[in-house]
Amino acid sequence: MPAVHWTLGVLALFLAPIVVADSAPDPLFQSDEILSVRISAPMATLLSERPDDEELPAKFRYTAADGSSAEFDIEIRTRGRYRRQAHVCSFPPLRLDFKTSAVKDSLFHKQDKLKLVTHCQASSRYEQALLREYLVYRILNVLTEKSYKVRMMLITYVDADGKHEDVTQHGFVIERDDRFAKRVGTPILDIPKTSVKSIDPRYMNLGSVFQYMIGNTDFSPIRAAPGESCCHNYELYGNDGEPILAVPYDFDQSGFVDAPHATPNDRFKLSSVRERLYRGRCTNNEHLPATIAHFIDRRNAVNAVLNSLPQVSKSSLKTMSKYVDRFYAVITSERSINKELIKACI
């Protein structure tokens, strides 16, 4: 691809809103306060059998920052593919199934089947990886409202079988796809695959630069991995006759998160998960000036997110900050933009 010549002064001329949401998120996702939660469930069964098609009875209790609390009967099961494997995570990701009638007018109003991202292993290194993945979602939130909201929780897991001691760990829930669809006014698409030309180019370009920012290559916005529904770590939304919105999720394989279980993508011959590789589409290069200007404009907001969570260790914060700084060093250099983005597009 030919080099694109620009200056940082000219970049501002391209700055425009990337995408805006149409309504406020559900009550659960309107605060960044950490929610105190207690889940009583047959944890011994969940950890040993890891059911992904059978739900088990559980009780869910939360206490909000203002002291209000409530308890619900819910159903629970494990979920996911990679992290559900026992050799990867001793504690698998979970799905919490609420009864919408029971949670009406509570903090969990309108919630049903919530994805819970858990700590994977009981160690400080895994805890920091979980906190960093949560911050990835929060960074994307400050770049575009058309991204999944998240809520951090401090969870005490109680084994109703009485075989395991109580465990308290951080975890976070992710906005449901149907609630996201309602919020942005765009229905979910259930299709086996799509094409680059069918996807909103400006939003896709923002997503591509974002994936480069966090050092992620474990995704495809147009097709699924074998045995998965479309698309790989992207959910598709769209109305008839309109461009598709391809929304990214699941960032544990990124260099920003640097999870202990993460491995470099063999397909790209990367030496480390922290090595960046741009996977943006060449047909969207015309949108790069606006996208880059947007990232530069939101830099202070990104830095604020990095510093927003006291539970992040000093060493983890230092590592994250340096990683983000290196990204900004690339997108504020014409030479680096041409080398790392323009000429590396696919």
Residue pairs with C-beta under 8 A, 6 or more apart in sequence:
1 282
1 285
1 342
1 343
1 345
2 342
3 338
3 342
3 343
4 285
4 288
4 289
4 337
4 338
4 342
5 334
6 289
6 334
6 337
7 334
8 296
8 332
10 289
11 289
11 292
11 293
11 296
12 293
13 293
14 289
14 290
14 293
15 290
15 293
15 294
15 297
16 290
16 294
18 143
18 144
18 202
18 203
18 206
18 290
18 291
18 294
19 144
19 145
19 146
19 200
19 202
19 203
19 206
19 245
20 145
20 146
21 145
21 146
21 183
21 184
22 183
22 184
22 185
23 182
23 183
23 184
23 185
24 30
24 183
25 149
25 175
25 179
25 183
26 109
26 110
26 111
26 149
26 175
26 179
26 183
27 107
27 108
27 109
27 110
28 107
28 108
28 109
28 111
28 151
28 173
29 149
29 150
29 151
29 175
31 65
31 151
32 138
32 151
32 152
32 308
33 64
33 65
34 152
34 153
34 154
34 170
34 311
35 62
35 63
35 64
35 65
35 107
35 151
35 152
35 153
35 154
36 62
36 63
36 64
36 153
36 154
37 60
37 61
37 62
37 63
37 153
37 154
37 155
37 156
38 59
38 60
38 61
38 62
38 155
38 156
38 158
39 58
39 59
39 60
39 61
39 76
39 96
39 155
39 156
39 157
39 158
40 58
40 59
40 61
40 158
40 160
41 56
41 57
41 58
41 59
41 76
41 157
41 158
41 159
41 160
42 56
42 57
42 58
42 159
42 160
42 161
43 157
43 158
43 159
43 160
43 161
43 163
43 164
44 159
44 161
44 163
44 164
45 51
45 56
45 161
46 56
46 76
46 77
46 78
46 92
46 94
47 90
47 91
47 92
47 164
50 78
50 84
50 86
50 92
51 77
51 78
52 77
52 78
52 79
52 80
52 84
53 77
54 77
55 75
55 76
55 77
55 97
56 75
56 76
56 77
57 73
57 74
57 75
57 76
58 73
58 74
58 75
58 76
58 96
58 160
59 71
59 72
59 73
59 74
60 71
60 72
60 73
60 74
60 96
60 98
61 69
61 70
61 71
61 72
62 69
62 70
62 107
62 108
62 153
63 69
64 107
68 107
70 106
70 107
70 108
72 98
72 99
72 102
72 103
72 108
73 99
73 102
74 96
74 97
74 98
74 99
75 97
76 94
76 95
76 96
76 97
77 94
77 95
77 97
78 84
78 92
78 93
78 94
78 95
79 92
79 93
79 94
79 95
79 115
80 92
80 93
81 227
81 228
82 88
83 89
83 92
83 93
83 120
83 252
83 261
84 92
84 93
86 92
88 120
88 261
89 118
89 120
89 121
89 261
90 120
90 121
90 122
91 118
91 119
91 120
91 121
91 122
91 167
91 169
92 118
93 115
93 116
93 117
93 118
94 116
94 118
95 113
95 114
95 115
95 116
96 113
96 114
96 116
96 173
97 112
97 113
97 114
98 108
98 111
98 112
98 113
98 114
100 110
100 111
100 112
103 109
103 110
103 111
110 179
111 176
111 179
112 176
113 176
114 173
114 174
114 176
115 173
115 174
115 176
116 171
116 172
116 173
117 130
117 133
117 134
117 171
117 172
117 173
117 174
118 130
118 169
118 171
119 126
119 127
119 130
119 169
119 170
119 171
120 126
120 129
120 130
120 259
120 261
121 260
122 167
122 169
124 313
125 260
126 259
126 260
127 169
127 170
127 311
128 312
128 313
128 316
129 252
129 257
129 258
129 259
129 260
130 170
130 171
130 172
131 170
131 309
131 311
131 312
131 316
132 256
132 257
132 258
132 312
132 316
132 320
133 251
133 252
133 257
133 259
134 150
134 152
134 172
134 309
135 305
135 306
135 308
135 309
135 312
135 320
136 214
136 251
136 254
136 256
136 257
137 147
137 148
137 149
137 150
137 172
137 174
137 249
137 251
138 150
138 305
138 308
139 210
139 213
139 214
139 302
139 305
139 306
140 147
140 148
140 210
140 248
141 147
141 149
141 150
141 305
142 298
142 301
142 302
142 304
142 305
143 206
143 210
143 294
143 295
143 298
143 302
144 203
144 206
145 184
146 184
146 203
146 245
146 247
147 247
147 248
148 174
148 175
148 180
148 247
148 249
149 174
149 175
149 180
150 172
150 173
150 174
150 175
151 172
151 173
152 170
152 171
152 172
152 309
153 170
153 171
153 172
153 173
154 168
154 169
154 170
155 168
155 169
155 170
155 171
156 166
156 167
156 168
157 166
157 167
157 168
157 169
158 166
159 165
159 166
170 311
174 249
175 183
177 188
177 235
178 188
180 235
180 237
180 247
181 187
181 188
181 237
184 237
184 245
186 237
186 238
186 239
186 245
187 237
187 238
187 239
188 235
188 236
188 237
189 236
189 237
189 238
189 244
190 229
191 230
191 236
192 224
192 229
192 230
193 222
193 223
193 224
193 230
193 231
194 221
194 222
194 223
194 230
194 231
194 236
194 244
194 246
195 222
196 204
196 221
196 222
196 281
196 283
196 284
197 283
198 243
198 244
199 221
199 222
199 243
199 244
199 245
199 246
200 243
200 244
200 245
200 246
201 243
201 283
201 284
201 287
202 284
202 287
202 290
202 291
203 243
203 245
203 246
204 221
204 246
204 281
204 284
205 280
205 281
205 284
205 287
205 288
205 291
206 291
206 294
207 221
207 246
207 247
207 248
208 278
208 279
208 280
208 281
208 284
209 278
209 280
209 288
209 291
209 292
209 295
209 331
209 341
210 248
211 217
211 219
211 248
211 254
211 279
212 276
212 277
212 278
212 279
212 280
212 327
212 340
212 341
213 256
213 295
213 324
213 327
214 251
214 254
214 255
214 256
214 257
215 254
215 255
215 256
215 273
215 274
215 275
215 276
215 323
216 251
216 253
216 254
216 255
216 256
217 253
217 265
217 267
217 268
217 270
217 277
217 279
218 232
218 233
218 250
218 253
218 254
218 265
219 231
219 232
219 233
219 234
219 248
219 279
220 231
220 232
220 233
220 234
221 231
221 234
221 236
221 246
221 248
222 230
222 231
222 246
223 230
223 231
223 232
224 230
224 231
224 232
225 232
230 236
231 246
233 248
233 249
233 250
234 246
234 247
234 248
234 249
235 246
235 247
235 249
236 244
236 245
236 246
236 247
237 244
237 245
237 247
238 244
238 245
251 257
252 259
252 261
252 262
253 259
253 262
253 263
253 265
253 273
254 262
254 273
255 272
255 273
255 274
255 275
255 276
255 323
256 320
256 323
256 324
258 273
258 274
258 319
262 273
263 273
264 270
264 271
264 272
264 273
264 275
268 277
270 277
274 323
276 327
276 340
277 344
278 340
278 341
278 344
278 345
279 346
280 288
280 341
280 344
280 345
280 346
281 345
281 346
282 345
282 346
284 345
285 342
285 345
288 337
288 341
288 342
292 331
292 337
295 302
295 328
295 331
296 328
296 331
296 332
299 328
302 324
303 321
303 324
306 312
306 317
306 320
306 321
306 324
307 317
312 320
329 336
330 336
330 337
330 340
330 341
331 337
331 341
